[in-house]
Amino acid sequence: MANPKKIIKDGLWDDNPIFRQVIGICSALAVTNLMMNSLIMGLGLMFVTAFSELTVSLIRKFTPKHIRMMVQVLIISVYVIILDIFLKAYYPEMSKALGPYVGLIITNCIIMGRCEAFAQNNPPLPSFLDGLASGAGYTFVLLLVAFFRELLGFGTIFGYQVLGDSWTNWTIMIMPPGAFFILAVIIWVARSLSPEEEKEGGTI
């Protein structure tokens, strides 16, 4: 059975989906102009990843190998639809702000990757924990990118004014190039903090 501490450590840092594997960055660039958007998107992905992995793990012994990918996509789709309905019902403004990116969680390779690489070969509870950890690692990076973009672009944090009236907003930070720049710096810093043997080995 997988070690819970290792699962959490891998999801948050050692095998972080964004700055280690560099996957799932489309939404990381699209919704990170505001921290609240990033938080909701991250929590949504945590929900979908955790329960998708749990479900895949529960039925893995009964799923024919030649259709397992289709089954995984179907499972992921169900949880994304649940998330989308929940946001539209209780947080319509947030649902509108996130736009199509909630639905695009279905195609997020982080979820499919964890279902195939972990849940397909491990018991339900470790799989659920792996989903939470991977989602938390994703959310951490989203919030980090959004922190700098919202602060420099709007002078606010979670919508609250932080910088004074004398601050001149950096328009580029609320545009796609700002997201590319901030994410690139985060990946660079994260790789710089990696052990030398990991950097030399070229693992991500």
N, C-alpha and C positions, 0 to 999 in steps of 0.2 A: 504493500500500500504506500502511496506517495506521502512524503513528509509534508504536513501542513505548513510548516515554517518555510520550507523550500518553495512550495507552491506560491505562497504570498510574496516571498522575496523575488522569485522569478517574474511574477506578474507586475510587481511595482517597479523593479529595477533591472535585474539581470537579463530578463527576456522581454522588457517593455515593448509593446507592439509598435510604438511610434518611433522612439529614438534608438531602439536596438534593431528592430526588424524593418523599420521604415515602411509600415503598412497602415492602412486606414487613415491616411493623411488628408484625404479629400475633405472630410467633415472637419478635420483639425484646422484646415485653412478657411473653411466656409463659415463656420458658426462662432468663431473665436473673437469677433469684434466686441462682444459683450460677455462678461463673466457669467451672468445669469443664464444666457443661452447655452454657454459651454457647460455649466453645471447640470442643467436639465438634460442636455444631449448625453453627457457622460453617465448620468444616473440611468437614463433610458438604455444606453448600451450595456451597462452593468446588469440591468434586469434581463434584457434579451439574452446576453451571453451566458449568464448564470443558469437561467431556466432552460435555455436551449441545450447547454451541456448536460444538465441534469436529465433531461428527457432523452437525449441521444444515448447517454450512459445506461439509462433504465431499459431501453429497448435494443441495445447494441447486439445482444446475443440472438435476437429474433429477426434482425434486419438483414436481408440478403445482401451480400457484398456488392453485387452488380448494380443495385439501386440505392445504396446507402447515401450517396451524395444528394440524390433527389429527395430522399426522406429528410435529410438534414435541412435542405432548403425549405421544405414544407414546414418543418418544425419552427425554424427561424421566422418564417413568414407569419405563422400564427401568433407568436409573441410580439412581433413588430406591429401587427394589426391591433392586438390588445393595447399596446402602448399608444398607438396613434388614436384609437378610440378614447382612451383615458384622457389624453391631452386635449383632444377636441371637446370632450364633455366638461372637464373641470378647469382646464387652462387654455381656453380658445386663443387668447392673445399670444401665448407662448407657442402654441401649435402653428399659428400663422407666421410668427417670427422665424421659426425653424423651417417652415415651408416643406419642400420635398425631401429634405435631408433625414427626416424621421423615417419615411418610407424606404429611403436608400440604405438604411441600416441592414436591410435584407441582403444587400450585395457587399456589405462590409466584410472584407476578407479576414478581419480579426476573428469574427465569430465562426465563420466556416473553418478557419485554420485551427482554432482551439477545439472545435467539435471533432475534426478529423484527427488531429495530432494527440489530443488528450482524452476527451470524453469517450472516443471509440475504443480506448484501451484501458480505461480506469473505472472504478466503482462510482456510484452516483454522488456520494458526499464530497469526495475529493474533486470530482468534476464540477460540482456546484461551486466549491471554493475557488477552483481555478478560474471559473467564469467571473466570479466577483473580483478576484485579484487582477485578472487581465483587464477587466472593465475599469477598475480603480486606477491602474497604471495609465490607461488611456485618458481617464478623467483628469488625472494629475497633470498630464502634459497639456490638455486642453485648457485647464484653468491657468496654468503657467503662461501659456501664450496669450490668453485673454487678459490676464492681469496687465501685461505690458501694453497690449493693444488698446484696451479701454482707458488705462491711465494716461497714456500719451496721446491717444486720439480724442478722448472726450474729457479728460481730467477727472474721471469718476472711477469708483470701485463699487460694483454691484448697484450702480445707479446713484450712489451718494457722491456728492461733490467733494473731492479731496484737494485738488489744486485750486489755487485762488484765481481771481479774475484776471490777474496779470499773466496767467499762463496762456500761451498760444497753442491751440490744439494742432497736433501733427496729423494733417489730413491723410497722409500716406499710410498711417497706422490702421485706419479703418477701411483701407482698400486691400485687395489681394496681395500686392507686393509687400505690404507690411507684415502680413501673415507669413509669407515665404521667408522674409528676413529674420523674424523672431524665431520661427521654428528651426531655421538653419543654425542660428546661434545656440539654441537649446541642445540640438543634436551634437554640435561641435563640443560644447561644454561637457555633455554627458559622456561622449567618447573619450574626452581628455581625462575624465575621472576614472576610466576603466583601467584595470590592471594591465601592465605592460604586455604580459603574455597573451591577453585577450586581444589587444590591439594588433599585435604582431600576427596572431592567428587569423585575423580578418573576420572573426565571427560577429554576427549581429543579432 
